[in-house]
Amino acid sequence: MATTKTTNLGLSSPGEERERLDRLLKLFDNSIVFGLKDNKRKRVGFRDGQDILCGFMARGQVQCRQHTTTRSSRLLGGTPITIDTAIALRHIVYGSPFHSFSREWKKSTLLFQDISSLFPWGLQTHRCGSRGLVLCVQAFLLKHLIFEREYFSVELARSALKPNEFERKRALIGAICEMLWAAGEKKRCCICLLQDDRCYDQDYRVRDDGITEKLFLYEFKKFQDLQLFVKRNIEFFQTEGSNGCILFLYSLALSRTIYKVKEDIQFTEESKDKLLTDNEECSQALINLLLTGQAVKHLHNGNMVYNQFGKMLMKPLKGIKQRSQIGFLFWDKTEETDAKTEVGSMLKTPKFPMWITNINGQIGLLFSINLDLVSDWRIENRFTLYYYTGLPNHPKCFLNIETRHGRKICGRTNLVRLNEEGKNTSARSMYYDKMVWGGCELEWYTLLLLNKKSTPFFC
C-alpha cells in the first residue's frame, strides 16, 4: 500500500489551538490585585482579557463578542473607602467634611487639547483652582515627552512638541505614576477610582458630594504594577465628567498619607491648614506636594530655625530639602520690599528647565527645551523660554532672552548692523505685547532664574 505524503503548511491542529486558548484564559483568571488594608492576595478574573483573544479571529478559529461593562464590573480587587478615611480626607483637602467641590472642579480632567491645535502636547485647563494642579501635571508630562529619551538633542526636543496620540498618552501615564510614587516616598502609593455604588451609609458627620463616598482605593508597592494599572485605567482621569482632577488630588493625598500631609504642613487646630484655599485655589502646600512629593507650605531651603531678626523660632519651619525635578517661581507686586517671599535654590534651580510660576496670583508654566540651561552657565547668556497657561485661545508665547546687557554685539558691516537693530526692535515690541497680554513681569523670571542682581535685557 502506498503511503500519501502530506505537506506541512505551518498550520497547527485545532487541538493545539484549543490548548493555547485554555492557557491564556487560565492566565487571566489567575490575575492578582492587591487590597489597601492588608497584604493578602486576592485572585480575580478579568473579563476584559478576552478581548486579547480577538487576534485569533483573523484565522477564523475564535469568535469574540463585544461586550460593555460598567465601572463596578471592570474594577476588581480594590478596597472601598471607609467613613473615617473619607472624613479625614475631606478635612485635609477642604478643612471641613461638609464642604463639597464646585462645579468647575468637577468638570476638570486631565484632557488633552486637540491633536491638530497649536499645543498638541497641552492639557486643557479651566479658570478655577484646578488649573494649578493641571499645570503641575503638564510640567511632568513635558519632562517625559521631551527629556525622557534614550538619546537627547535640541532637534529631537523640538519634534517632541509635535507628538502623536501614543506618545502624549504615554507621557501622561509616566507623569501620573512619577508624581504619585514620589508622594509615597518611592515605597508605595494609592490610587482612588470612582465606582457606581456608595461605600458606606449616610452619616451626620460628613456630607455626600457624589464622589468621596463612591471611592475604591488601590494600593501598590511596586512601580511596575502602578504603571500597568494606570495604563489600563487612564480614562478615569481623562474622560469628561469623570472628576479626573479630584481623583488625582485624592490619590496624591492618600499616597502621601493623611498623617504625613499634616506633619509636612505642620497642622495645628489653631491654624487648620489645608490643601485648598477658601477660594478653592491650590495652596502652596499642594503645589509643593505636586512638585516635590512633600506638602510643606514654605519655599525656603531646609528647615528655618531663626526668623529674619535673628531670633530662634519656637518651632522650625519646614522647607524644601532636595533639589526639585520641576521648579517654582513667585512674584507678587503687592508685597512690601522688606517682606518679599523668597524662593530657595532647591526650587529656583531645578533638575529640568521647567518652572511653575505664580505671578500676581496667575498660575503658568515656563519651560525650555534645552536641558543644558540648568547645567551649563554658557547657555544662560542667550536662551528661549516658552510660556503656557492651558486656557482656551492661548496663543504661542515664547521669549528669546539675552542676559549680556551692557555689551553691544555688532556685526562686521553696516548692513548687518542695521538688520540686527531692526530685528531687535521688532522682537522687543512683540515681547512687550506678550507681557501686557499675560500680565506677567518676565524680567523677574530671568532675574530669579539666573540668580542675578541686575535687570536683564530681553530681545
C-alpha positions in Angstrom: 0.0 0.0 0.0 1.4 3.4 -1.0 1.5 6.0 1.7 0.4 9.5 0.9 2.7 12.4 1.9 1.2 15.4 3.5 2.8 18.8 3.1 3.3 20.9 6.3 1.9 24.4 5.6 2.7 25.8 9.1 -0.8 25.4 10.4 -1.4 23.9 13.8 -4.2 21.5 14.6 -7.4 22.6 16.3 -6.4 20.7 19.4 -3.2 22.7 19.8 -5.1 26.0 19.3 -7.6 24.9 21.9 -4.8 24.3 24.4 -3.3 27.7 23.7 -6.6 29.4 24.4 -7.1 27.4 27.6 -3.6 28.6 28.8 -4.5 32.2 28.0 -7.8 32.1 29.8 -6.2 30.4 32.8 -3.6 33.2 32.9 -6.2 35.9 33.1 -8.3 34.0 35.7 -5.2 34.0 38.0 -4.5 37.7 37.8 -3.6 39.3 41.2 -4.8 42.5 42.6 -3.7 43.9 46.0 -6.0 45.3 48.6 -5.3 48.5 50.6 -5.6 47.5 54.2 -4.0 44.1 54.2 -1.4 42.5 52.0 -3.4 39.3 51.3 -3.6 38.4 47.7 -7.0 38.3 46.1 -7.5 36.3 42.9 -9.9 37.8 40.5 -10.8 37.2 36.9 -10.5 40.0 34.3 -13.3 39.7 31.7 -11.6 42.3 29.6 -8.8 39.8 29.0 -11.0 38.0 26.5 -10.6 41.0 24.1 -6.9 39.9 23.6 -8.2 36.7 22.0 -9.7 38.7 19.2 -6.4 38.4 17.4 -7.4 34.8 16.6 -10.4 35.9 14.7 -8.2 36.6 11.7 -7.7 32.9 11.3 -11.4 32.1 11.8 -10.8 29.9 14.9 -12.3 32.0 17.7 -15.3 34.3 17.7 -15.2 37.1 20.2 -18.3 39.0 21.3 -18.0 42.7 22.1 -19.5 43.5 25.5 -20.0 46.6 27.5 -19.0 46.7 31.2 -19.8 49.2 33.9 -17.2 50.8 36.2 -18.1 48.5 39.1 -17.7 45.3 37.0 -14.4 46.4 35.5 -12.6 47.4 38.7 -12.0 44.5 40.9 -9.8 44.0 44.0 -9.9 47.5 45.4 -10.9 48.4 48.9 -14.0 50.6 49.5 -13.2 53.8 51.3 -14.3 53.9 55.0 -16.2 56.8 56.5 -13.3 57.6 58.8 -10.9 57.9 55.8 -13.5 60.0 54.0 -13.8 62.4 56.9 -10.0 62.7 57.3 -9.6 63.2 53.5 -12.2 66.0 53.3 -10.7 67.7 56.4 -7.2 67.8 54.9 -8.4 68.9 51.5 -11.1 71.3 52.3 -10.9 71.8 56.0 -14.5 70.6 56.6 -16.4 67.4 55.8 -19.5 69.4 54.9 -18.0 71.4 52.1 -18.2 69.9 48.6 -16.3 70.6 45.3 -17.6 73.3 43.0 -18.9 72.6 39.5 -15.7 73.8 37.9 -13.6 71.4 39.9 -15.9 68.5 39.0 -15.6 69.4 35.3 -11.8 69.5 35.4 -10.0 66.5 34.0 -6.5 65.7 32.5 -7.8 66.0 29.0 -5.5 66.9 26.1 -6.1 69.6 23.6 -6.9 68.6 20.0 -4.0 66.9 18.2 -4.3 69.5 15.4 -4.2 72.5 17.7 -1.2 74.8 18.5 -0.5 72.7 21.6 -0.9 69.0 20.8 1.1 68.3 23.9 -1.0 70.6 26.2 -3.6 69.7 28.8 -6.8 71.8 28.9 -7.4 74.0 32.0 -10.3 75.9 33.4 -10.4 79.3 35.1 -10.7 77.8 38.5 -8.4 76.4 41.2 -7.7 73.2 39.4 -5.5 75.0 36.9 -2.5 74.8 39.3 -2.9 71.1 39.6 -3.2 70.5 35.9 -0.2 72.7 35.1 1.9 70.7 37.6 0.9 67.5 35.8 1.7 69.3 32.5 5.2 70.1 33.6 6.0 66.4 34.4 4.2 65.4 31.2 6.6 67.6 29.2 9.5 66.3 31.1 8.7 62.8 30.0 7.8 63.9 26.5 11.0 65.9 25.9 13.8 64.7 28.1 13.0 61.1 29.0 14.6 59.7 25.9 17.5 57.4 25.2 19.1 60.0 23.0 18.6 63.7 23.6 19.2 66.7 21.3 17.6 70.0 20.8 16.2 68.9 17.4 14.6 65.9 18.9 13.2 68.1 21.7 11.5 70.3 19.1 10.0 67.3 17.4 8.7 66.1 20.8 6.4 69.1 20.9 4.5 67.6 18.0 3.6 64.2 19.5 1.2 61.6 18.2 -1.6 60.1 20.3 0.5 57.3 21.6 3.4 59.5 22.7 1.4 62.0 24.6 -0.7 59.3 26.3 2.5 57.5 27.4 3.9 60.8 28.7 0.7 61.4 30.7 0.9 57.9 32.3 4.5 58.5 33.2 3.7 61.8 34.8 0.9 60.5 36.9 2.9 57.5 38.1 6.0 59.6 38.9 4.1 62.1 40.9 2.2 59.5 42.9 5.3 57.4 43.5 7.2 60.4 44.8 4.4 61.3 47.2 4.6 57.8 48.6 8.4 58.2 49.1 9.0 55.7 46.3 7.8 52.9 48.5 4.1 52.8 48.0 1.2 54.8 46.6 -2.6 54.8 46.4 -5.0 55.4 43.5 -8.6 56.4 44.0 -11.1 55.5 41.3 -14.8 56.2 41.2 -17.4 53.4 41.3 -21.1 53.4 40.8 -22.3 52.5 44.3 -21.6 54.2 47.6 -19.2 52.5 50.0 -20.7 53.5 53.4 -24.0 54.5 54.8 -25.0 58.1 55.2 -23.7 59.7 58.3 -24.3 63.0 60.0 -20.5 63.6 60.3 -20.0 64.1 56.6 -22.0 65.5 53.7 -22.2 63.5 50.5 -20.6 65.1 47.5 -21.2 62.4 44.9 -17.5 61.4 44.8 -15.9 60.7 48.1 -18.5 58.2 49.2 -18.0 56.2 46.0 -14.2 55.8 46.0 -12.4 52.5 45.8 -8.7 52.5 46.9 -5.9 50.6 45.2 -2.5 50.4 46.9 0.7 49.5 45.1 4.1 48.6 46.4 5.8 48.1 43.0 6.3 50.8 40.5 5.7 48.4 37.6 2.3 47.4 39.0 1.4 51.0 39.3 2.3 51.7 35.7 0.3 48.8 34.4 -2.8 49.8 36.4 -2.7 53.5 35.4 -2.3 52.4 31.7 -5.4 50.2 31.9 -7.5 52.9 33.7 -6.2 56.2 32.3 -9.7 57.1 31.1 -10.8 57.6 34.7 -8.6 60.7 34.7 -9.3 61.9 31.2 -12.9 61.3 30.3 -15.2 64.3 30.5 -17.4 64.1 33.6 -15.1 61.6 35.4 -13.9 64.1 38.0 -10.3 63.3 36.9 -8.6 66.2 38.8 -10.4 65.4 42.1 -9.5 61.7 41.8 -5.8 62.7 41.2 -5.9 65.1 44.2 -7.3 62.4 46.4 -4.8 59.8 45.1 -2.0 62.2 45.8 -3.1 62.9 49.4 -3.6 59.2 50.2 -0.3 58.3 48.6 1.4 60.7 51.0 -1.0 59.6 53.7 -3.1 61.9 55.8 -0.7 61.7 58.8 2.4 62.7 56.7 0.5 65.5 55.0 -0.4 67.0 58.4 3.2 66.5 59.5 4.6 68.3 56.4 2.1 71.1 56.6 2.7 71.4 60.4 -1.0 71.2 61.0 -2.5 72.5 64.3 -6.0 73.0 65.5 -5.4 76.8 65.6 -4.0 77.1 62.0 -6.2 74.5 60.4 -4.1 74.4 57.3 -5.4 72.5 54.2 -4.6 71.7 50.6 -7.2 74.0 49.0 -7.7 77.6 50.0 -11.1 79.2 50.8 -11.3 80.2 47.1 -10.7 76.6 46.1 -7.2 77.6 44.7 -4.2 75.3 45.1 -2.4 76.2 48.3 1.4 76.4 48.4 1.4 73.2 50.3 -0.4 71.4 47.5 1.9 72.9 44.8 4.9 71.7 46.7 3.2 68.3 47.2 2.7 68.1 43.4 6.2 69.2 42.6 8.3 67.5 45.3 6.1 64.9 47.0 6.1 66.8 50.3 3.3 69.1 51.4 5.4 71.7 53.0 4.0 75.3 52.8 7.2 77.2 52.7 9.6 77.9 49.8 13.0 78.2 51.5 15.7 75.5 51.6 15.7 73.0 54.5 14.4 73.9 58.0 14.4 77.6 59.1 15.4 77.9 62.8 15.8 81.7 63.1 13.5 84.5 61.9 14.5 87.5 59.9 15.6 89.3 63.1 17.9 86.5 64.2 15.7 85.2 67.0 15.1 81.5 67.4 11.7 80.3 66.4 9.6 78.2 68.8 9.2 75.5 66.1 11.5 75.2 63.0 9.7 76.0 59.7 9.9 73.1 57.2 11.1 73.9 53.7 12.3 72.1 50.6 15.1 69.7 51.4 16.0 68.3 48.0 16.5 69.8 44.5 13.2 69.6 42.8 12.6 68.0 39.4 10.4 70.9 38.4 11.0 74.4 39.8 8.7 77.1 41.1 8.9 80.9 40.8 6.8 83.5 42.7 6.2 87.2 42.4 3.5 89.5 43.9 3.7 93.2 43.3 1.6 94.0 46.3 4.3 92.6 48.7 6.3 95.2 50.6 10.0 95.4 49.8 11.2 94.2 53.2 8.7 91.3 53.3 9.0 89.7 49.9 8.6 86.0 49.6 12.0 84.4 48.8 12.2 81.2 46.8 15.1 78.8 47.8 17.6 77.4 45.3 16.0 73.9 45.6 13.0 75.3 43.6 14.7 78.1 41.8 17.3 75.8 40.1 15.5 72.5 39.4 16.9 69.5 37.6 14.9 70.2 34.5 14.4 73.7 32.9 10.7 73.9 33.8 9.1 76.2 36.3 5.6 76.6 37.7 5.0 80.4 38.1 2.7 82.3 40.3 2.8 85.9 39.2 0.3 88.2 40.9 -1.9 85.2 41.6 -1.8 83.9 38.0 -0.5 80.3 37.6 1.5 79.5 34.5 4.2 77.1 33.2 7.6 78.4 31.9 9.9 75.9 30.2 12.8 75.4 27.9 13.6 72.5 25.5 17.3 72.9 26.2 18.4 70.7 29.1 21.8 72.4 29.4 20.1 75.6 30.6 20.2 74.3 34.2 23.7 72.7 34.0 25.8 74.9 31.6 26.4 78.6 32.6 27.2 79.4 29.0 23.7 78.7 27.9 22.4 81.4 30.3 23.7 84.1 28.1 21.0 83.7 25.4 18.1 81.2 25.5 14.4 80.7 24.7 11.6 80.1 27.1 8.0 79.0 26.4 5.0 80.2 28.4 1.8 78.1 28.7 -1.4 78.5 30.7 -3.7 75.9 29.1 -6.5 78.3 28.8 -8.7 78.4 25.6 -7.4 80.6 22.8 -4.0 80.8 24.3 -1.5 82.0 21.6 2.0 80.7 21.3 4.2 82.7 23.6 8.0 82.3 23.6 10.7 84.6 24.6 14.3 85.0 23.3 16.2 86.2 26.4 19.6 88.0 26.2 21.3 88.5 29.6 24.5 90.0 28.4 23.2 93.5 28.9 25.6 96.4 28.6 27.5 94.6 25.8 26.8 95.5 22.2 27.3 92.7 19.8 27.6 94.4 16.4 28.0 92.9 13.0 31.1 93.4 10.9 29.4 95.6 8.3 26.9 98.5 8.5 24.3 96.4 6.6 24.4 93.6 9.1 24.3 96.1 12.0 21.1 97.8 10.6 19.5 94.4 10.1 20.3 93.3 13.7 18.9 96.6 15.1 15.7 96.1 13.1 15.3 92.6 14.4 15.9 93.6 18.0 13.4 96.4 17.8 10.6 94.2 16.3 11.4 91.4 18.8 11.3 93.9 21.8 7.9 95.2 20.7 6.5 91.7 20.4 7.9 90.9 23.9 6.1 93.8 25.5 2.8 92.8 23.8 3.1 89.4 25.3 3.8 91.0 28.7 0.7 93.0 28.6 -1.4 90.0 27.4 -0.1 87.7 30.1 0.1 90.3 32.9 3.5 88.9 33.9 6.7 90.7 34.9 9.0 88.4 32.9 12.2 90.4 33.9 11.7 88.9 37.3 11.5 85.4 35.8 15.0 85.6 34.4 16.3 87.6 37.4 15.2 84.8 39.7 16.1 82.0 37.3 19.7 83.1 36.9 20.2 84.4 40.4 21.5 87.8 39.1 21.0 91.1 40.7 20.9 93.2 37.6 18.0 93.6 35.2 18.5 91.5 32.0 17.8 92.7 28.5 15.1 90.9 26.6 15.1 90.6 22.8 
